[in-house]
Amino acid sequence: MKLKNMLWVALVLAIPANVFAYGDGGSGTGMCQKLNFSEFIPANNSEVAQQSGFSFFATGAAYPNGIKVTVRGQSVPVTVTAHKDGYKVTGKLPEIPSGGFAKVNIEARGVNQCEVTGGWLLKVNQ
């Protein structure tokens, strides 16, 4: 009888952990789905000058100090300010000696420690 009771206790304890593990009440979408980037300036595939400024919007599900930007492997310093329901992120492209295309890579950590990546492509004049 004790074994049967122990199995019931184990089952009862296991169910809530699985149901609430996804952040959205068990729907499976999770907080990572709510962390995204938008309003890219300049727009994707735009032609820009060397060391041009850029900006984008990150939803409020991101930690402001968890937003990192790189361009061609170089870390880019950014300023993150509260804006509407999230954060406006601004920065300046590093000098790209040969010009050509450069992807602005974004990495962000969400409130439940998930990591989301994104970015857009710019054509940098020489």
N, C-alpha and C positions, 0 to 999 in steps of 0.2 A: 504494500500500500504506500509506503514511503517513497518508493521509486516513482510510482505514478504521480504523486503530489509534486515531486521534484521536477518531473517532466512538464507538468502544467505550469509551474512557476517559471521555468526556463522559457517556455513558449510565450507566456504573457510578457515577460521582460524583453524578449526578442522582437516582438511585433512593433511596439512604439519606436524602437531605434530604427527600424527599416522604414516605417511610415514617414517619419519626420526627417529623414536623411537628405531629402532633396530640396529643402528650403521653401517650396511652394506647396506645402501641405501634402507632399507625396505625389504631386502631379507629374513629376519627372522633368519639368522644364528647368527648374533650379534658378538660382540668382545669376549664374553666368549668362543665361539668355537675356537678362535685363541689363547687362553691362554692354554697351555698344558705343560706337563713335559715329558722328555725323557732322554736317556743316563744314566740310573741308574747304579751306580757303588758302591758296588758289585751288580751283577745281581740278579733279583728276585729269591727267594728260595735258595740263596747261603748260605754256612756255613761260619760264621765269628767268629773271636775272640772277647772277651769283649773289649769295647771301641774302636772298629775299626773305621776308617774314612769312610766316604761315600760322594758321590757327585751325582748331577743330573743337568740337563739343563732345564731352564724355558724359554719359549718364550718371546720375547720383549713386548708382550701385558701385562706383569705383572709389577706391581710396585716393584722395588727391596726391598724397606722397608716394603712391604706388604706380603712378603714370610715368613711363619712360619712353623716350623717343630716340631713335637712331637713324642716321642716313649714311649709307655706304659703310656701315660698320663703326661710324663715329657717333659717340654719345652726344646728344644735342641738349643744351640746357633749356628748360622750358619754365614758363610761369603758369601756374594753375590758380584760377580764381573762381569763386562760387558764382554761378550764373544760372538763372531760372531753376530747373530741376536737376542740375548737374554741375559741370565744371567747364569753363572755357580754358583751353590750353593754347598758349602762344609761344612761338619760338622763332629762330632765325636759322635758315639753312647754312651749313658750314660751306666753306669755299670748296668747290669741286673743280680742280685744275683742268681736267680734260673736258668739262661740260658733259653733255649727254643726258641720259635718263638717270634719275635717282629716285628710289622709293623711300618715302617717309614711313618708317616702321614704328608702330605703336604697340607697346605692351602695357597692360594695366592689370592690377590685382583688385579683385572685388571684395565686397564686405564679408563673404564667406571663404576668402582666401583662394578663390578660383582665379585662373589667369586667362586673359583674353587678349588676342592679338588682332591687329588691323593695320591699315595704312592706305596710302595712295601714291600714284606715280606722277612725277613732274619732269619736264624736259628743261634742263638748266643750260642757259646760253653760256658759251665759252668766254 
